[in-house]
Amino acid sequence: MRVHRLSTGFQGACAVLHAALLCGAAPSSAAEFRPTPVCEAIIAGEFTKAEQLLGAGADPNAGYGCALIAAASRGHLTLTGLLLDRGANANMTSTRSRIYAFTGQKMVQVPPDELQPDRIDETARRLKCTLRGPHSLLHEATDPGAPGGDGRDGVAMLLVDRGADPRIRDLNGATPLMNAARRNSARVVRRLLDAGAEPSVKDRCDRTAGDHARSDEIRNLLGTRPAN
């Protein structure tokens, strides 16, 4: 039974999906390079089906944790909480943590030793490419260029409460605190600072979270915290 085809799409599919699961369809089945059924349902906005699949025992960490990534990046607080309750890893990195070089239409995986801080620029020049990753769930939830508003803020704070590392950095040295400062989210900035985020850390452009801040309120919050 193709659970993938039932996790999104036509009217009445919830009942059909329920029947398929009762008949033994695997709720976590995933083909290579394809999202899991739970992830596909979340991406399609079929949240009831996602909950249905989780209730049937779908593995929340299957497919590199794509379901949690999809829920967090969309600011869906209820599903994010449900996935975490079912054992999803709050420190999961997105598929962008599998570093790739994009050269025209060709995608080439880059060996980790070529991504050390002293070799990143050399690697990018050699491959004439863009390098991406790693990208944590906290980076997703605090991404200043993404929609989601209060939903994303709620997800970010939930992830911190569930043990997500507030000091994690991406390939460019950016932290969730820098993202939250750019997003102008005072409550997320406070929560990250309380959890141990370091305002004095600099990204690869030599900028701190305070440099990324877009308001005096955020700058004041960051300025009142001593550097660690």
C-alpha positions as CSV (number, residue, x, y, z in Angstrom):
1,M,0.0,0.0,0.0
2,R,1.4,3.4,-1.0
3,V,1.0,5.5,2.1
4,H,2.8,8.4,0.3
5,R,-0.1,8.8,-2.1
6,L,-2.6,8.8,0.7
7,S,-0.8,11.3,2.9
8,T,-1.6,14.2,0.5
9,G,-4.3,14.9,-2.0
10,F,-7.9,14.0,-2.5
11,Q,-11.0,14.5,-0.5
12,G,-11.8,11.7,1.8
13,A,-8.2,10.5,2.0
14,C,-8.2,10.6,5.8
15,A,-10.7,7.7,5.9
16,V,-8.8,5.8,3.2
17,L,-5.5,6.4,5.0
18,H,-7.0,5.1,8.2
19,A,-8.2,2.0,6.5
20,A,-4.8,1.5,4.9
21,L,-3.0,1.8,8.3
22,L,-5.5,-0.7,9.8
23,C,-4.5,-3.1,7.0
24,G,-0.9,-2.9,7.9
25,A,0.5,-0.1,5.7
26,A,3.9,1.1,7.0
27,P,3.5,4.7,8.3
28,S,7.2,5.5,8.1
29,S,7.9,4.1,4.7
30,A,10.2,6.4,2.6
31,A,11.9,6.0,-0.7
32,E,15.4,7.4,-1.1
33,F,15.5,11.2,-1.8
34,R,11.8,11.4,-0.9
35,P,10.2,12.7,2.3
36,T,8.4,10.4,4.7
37,P,4.5,10.3,4.6
38,V,4.4,12.4,7.7
39,C,6.7,15.0,6.2
40,E,4.7,15.0,2.9
41,A,1.5,15.6,4.9
42,I,2.9,18.5,6.8
43,I,4.4,20.1,3.6
44,A,0.9,19.8,2.0
45,G,-0.8,21.3,5.0
46,E,-2.6,18.1,5.8
47,F,-2.0,18.2,9.5
48,T,-4.8,15.8,10.5
49,K,-3.2,13.2,8.3
50,A,0.2,13.8,9.9
51,E,-1.3,13.3,13.3
52,Q,-3.0,10.2,12.0
53,L,0.3,8.7,10.8
54,L,2.0,9.6,14.1
55,G,-0.8,7.9,16.0
56,A,-0.2,4.8,13.9
57,G,3.4,4.7,15.1
58,A,5.3,6.6,12.4
59,D,8.9,7.1,13.4
60,P,9.4,10.9,14.0
61,N,13.1,10.6,13.2
62,A,12.7,8.8,9.9
63,G,14.0,10.5,6.8
64,Y,16.6,12.5,8.6
65,G,13.9,13.9,10.8
66,C,12.3,15.7,7.9
67,A,8.8,15.8,9.6
68,L,10.1,17.8,12.5
69,I,12.0,20.1,10.2
70,A,8.9,20.6,8.1
71,A,6.8,21.4,11.2
72,A,9.3,23.7,12.8
73,S,10.0,25.6,9.6
74,R,6.3,26.3,9.1
75,G,5.8,27.5,12.7
76,H,3.4,24.6,13.5
77,L,3.6,24.5,17.3
78,T,1.2,21.7,17.9
79,L,2.8,19.3,15.5
80,T,6.3,20.2,16.6
81,G,5.3,19.5,20.2
82,L,3.7,16.2,19.2
83,L,6.8,15.1,17.2
84,L,9.0,16.0,20.2
85,D,6.7,14.0,22.5
86,R,7.1,11.0,20.2
87,G,10.9,11.2,20.5
88,A,12.0,13.5,17.7
89,N,15.4,15.0,18.2
90,A,15.3,18.7,19.0
91,N,19.0,19.0,17.9
92,M,18.3,17.5,14.5
93,T,19.9,19.3,11.6
94,S,18.1,19.7,8.3
95,T,19.1,18.0,5.1
96,R,21.2,21.1,4.5
97,S,23.6,19.5,7.0
98,R,24.6,17.1,4.3
99,I,26.9,19.6,2.6
100,Y,26.6,19.8,-1.2
101,A,28.3,21.9,-3.8
102,F,26.0,23.2,-6.6
103,T,27.9,23.6,-9.8
104,G,25.4,24.4,-12.6
105,Q,23.0,21.5,-12.6
106,K,25.4,19.1,-10.9
107,M,25.3,18.4,-7.2
108,V,28.5,17.1,-5.6
109,Q,28.9,16.1,-1.9
110,V,31.8,17.9,-0.2
111,P,34.1,15.9,2.1
112,P,33.9,17.3,5.7
113,D,37.7,18.0,5.8
114,E,37.2,20.4,3.0
115,L,34.7,22.4,5.1
116,Q,37.1,23.3,8.0
117,P,37.1,27.0,8.7
118,D,40.5,27.5,7.1
119,R,39.5,25.7,3.9
120,I,35.9,26.8,3.2
121,D,36.8,29.7,1.0
122,E,39.4,27.6,-0.9
123,T,36.8,24.9,-1.5
124,A,34.2,27.3,-2.7
125,R,36.6,28.8,-5.2
126,R,37.8,25.5,-6.4
127,L,34.3,24.2,-7.1
128,K,32.9,27.5,-8.2
129,C,29.9,26.8,-6.0
130,T,27.6,27.7,-3.2
131,L,28.1,25.8,0.1
132,R,25.2,25.2,2.5
133,G,24.7,23.8,6.0
134,P,24.7,22.7,8.7
135,H,21.3,24.1,9.6
136,S,19.7,23.3,12.9
137,L,16.0,23.4,13.8
138,L,16.6,26.5,15.8
139,H,18.1,28.1,12.7
140,E,14.9,27.1,10.8
141,A,12.6,28.4,13.5
142,T,14.4,31.8,13.9
143,D,15.1,32.3,10.1
144,P,14.4,36.0,9.6
145,G,13.6,35.5,5.9
146,A,10.8,33.0,6.5
147,P,7.1,33.5,7.3
148,G,5.5,32.1,10.4
149,G,5.4,35.0,12.8
150,D,4.4,34.1,16.3
151,G,4.2,30.5,15.3
152,R,7.9,30.3,14.6
153,D,8.7,32.2,17.8
154,G,6.7,29.6,19.8
155,V,8.4,26.8,18.0
156,A,11.9,28.3,18.7
157,M,11.1,28.6,22.4
158,L,9.7,25.1,22.6
159,L,12.8,23.7,21.0
160,V,15.0,25.5,23.6
161,D,12.8,24.2,26.4
162,R,13.2,20.6,24.9
163,G,17.0,20.8,24.9
164,A,18.0,22.3,21.5
165,D,21.5,23.8,21.7
166,P,21.3,27.6,21.7
167,R,25.0,27.9,20.8
168,I,24.9,25.9,17.6
169,R,26.4,27.6,14.5
170,D,25.9,27.1,10.8
171,L,28.5,27.0,8.1
172,N,28.7,30.8,8.0
173,G,29.1,31.0,11.8
174,A,25.6,32.3,12.3
175,T,23.8,31.4,15.5
176,P,20.0,31.3,16.3
177,L,20.6,34.4,18.5
178,M,21.8,36.3,15.4
179,N,18.7,35.1,13.5
180,A,16.4,36.1,16.3
181,A,18.0,39.5,16.5
182,R,17.5,40.1,12.8
183,R,13.9,38.8,13.2
184,N,13.4,41.4,15.9
185,S,11.9,38.8,18.3
186,A,12.6,40.0,21.8
187,R,11.0,37.0,23.5
188,V,13.1,34.6,21.6
189,V,16.2,36.6,22.2
190,R,15.5,36.5,25.9
191,R,14.9,32.8,25.9
192,L,18.1,32.1,24.0
193,L,20.1,34.3,26.3
194,D,18.6,32.6,29.4
195,A,19.5,29.2,27.8
196,G,23.2,30.2,27.4
197,A,23.4,31.8,23.9
198,E,26.5,33.9,23.6
199,P,25.9,37.5,22.3
200,S,29.7,38.1,21.8
201,V,30.1,35.3,19.2
202,K,30.9,36.5,15.7
203,D,30.0,35.0,12.3
204,R,32.3,34.7,9.4
205,C,31.6,38.3,8.5
206,D,32.9,39.4,11.9
207,R,29.4,40.4,13.1
208,T,27.8,39.7,16.5
209,A,24.1,39.3,17.3
210,G,24.1,43.0,18.3
211,D,25.3,43.9,14.8
212,H,22.4,41.9,13.3
213,A,19.8,43.6,15.6
214,R,17.2,45.8,13.9
215,S,15.9,47.7,17.0
216,D,17.1,49.4,20.1
217,E,15.1,47.0,22.2
218,I,17.0,44.0,20.9
219,R,20.4,45.9,21.1
220,N,19.6,46.8,24.7
221,L,18.7,43.2,25.5
222,L,22.0,42.0,24.1
223,G,24.0,44.8,25.6
224,T,22.8,44.0,29.2
225,R,24.2,40.5,28.9
226,P,27.9,40.0,29.8
227,A,30.0,38.2,27.2
228,N,30.9,34.7,28.3
